[in-house]
């Protein structure tokens, strides 16, 4: 999965409130604290794993300003935007975005790779939607966390063996 395809883990009527709240809402300090506690809970209690993020571990929440501004039709480049897949009654509605350009966690600085070791995962807790960066491979201490941002946001230049830019060009 890449930034263009967020996963909808739960389809329900509760998504309508997201559309109403998306006028441009900054995710607040209370939610930030809650998200940071999710990171603490995601780790293993095994002391030997302190230097390794295991597959499925939460690397960081992706937070920022919740907005319904359509970045796909915007001529300006926006490097810190993740699209949500908001659903209600099984229908895809207008897209919502988390824009972390001016505010967010360390997750907004994760670099692109065509061979990523993390992915964006959309999760629900009660009526709240959270985007988490989850490990898709074991990540040892000192190894950079990377994610596949897809083709939408910028040309690829990650220089991995399977870089799409190298394959296409």
N, C-alpha and C positions, 0 to 999 in steps of 0.2 A: 504494500500500500504506500502511496506517496501523498504529498500534501494536497493533491487534487482530488483524492478519493478518501474521505473520512468514513470510518465505519459507523453505522447506526446499530448499536447493540440492543436498542429497545425502542420500538415504535409505539407511540401513544399520543393521546390528545394533549398531554402536558407540554408538548412542544410549542403550542400556540403562544404561551407566555414568552417564549424566546423571541418570537417575531415582534411582540409588543414591546419588549424590553430593549430591543436592539437599536434604538435610536442613536446610540453611541454611548454605551455604558462601560465605564471602567470597572474592571473586576477589582473589588475592594480588598482592604487589608485583612478583613476577617476571612474572606475566601482564600486569600494568599496564605494565611496561616494554616487553614484547613488543607490546602494543597500540599504545603510543606510537610504536614504531619502524614499525609498519604505516602510521601517518599520514605519517611522513617518506618512506616508499617510495611512497606513493600520489601524491605531487605530481609535477609535470612538471619536467624539468631545464631547460626554457626560461626564461631570466631574465625575459622579458616577461610570464610568467604568475604572477609572484610576488604580484601584487595581485588575482588572480582564482582562484577555485576552479572548475574546469571540471566539466561533467557527468560523473558517475561518480567524481569525486574523493572520498576519505574526508575527512569533516569532523572526526569524532572517533569513538572507540569508545564504546559505551554499556556501562558496567561498574557493578557493585554486588554485592549479595548474591544468590547463586543459591538459589532456594527453590521448594518445591512447594506452598506455602501458596496456597489458591484465593482469589485476590483478587476474582474475579467474584461470589462469594457473600458476601464480607465487607461488612458494613454501613458500615464506616469508609471514608473517601475516602483513596486512596493515589495521590498525584500523580506519583511517580517510578518507576512500575512498567511494565515492558515484558514482554509474554507471548512465550515461545518456542514454536515449533511442533515439539516433540520427536517424532521418528518412529522406529519400529523395525519392520523387516520390512514396510514399507508401511502400517502401521496407526498411526493417531493414538493416542498414549498420554496419560496424565495431563499436564496443562500444567505447564510450568516457567516461572518468572518471574525476571527480574532486577529487584531492588528497590534503587534508588539513592537512597532517601530519606536514609540516614545516611552513605553512602559511594559515591563514583563520580567520573566525569570531568565536565568542563564540559558534556557532551552532555545531562546531566539538567536543565540550565537552558534548553534550547532551547524557545522558546515555540511555541504552537499557531498555525496559520493554515489556513484553508480553501483557501488558494492557496499551499501550501508550496513551498520550494525545496530541501528535503531529504526523505529517507525512511529508515526503519529497514530494514536488510538483514541477514539472518541468513546468516553465512558459516561455512565449516568450514576448519580447518587441522589436518590429521591427525585426531585424535579430539576436538579442542576445537571448541566452537561459540563464535563471536564475533558480537556484534551491532554493526554499524557504522552510523553516520549517513553517508549518501552524498548528494552533491549531485545533484539532478534538473534543475537549471537552472544557468546560469552565475551565480556569486555574486561580485560585486566587493567590494573592500575597503570596509568601512563599512556594508555591507548585512547586516541581521540574518538569521541562519539560522533557518528555521522548519520545522516538521513538522506533519503532520496526525495528531492523536492520536485521531481517530475520535469517535464519539458516546458511547462508554462512560464516559469519565473525567470530563468536566465539560461544562457548557453552553458553547456557542460564543459568543464575544464579540470575535472578531478584527477586526471592522469592515472586512473586505475586501468588495469588490463582490459576490463570490459566497459570502458567509458563509452557512452552512446555517441559522444561527439567524435571520438576516434573512429568508431564503427561507421557513423554516417558520413564522415568527412574523409 
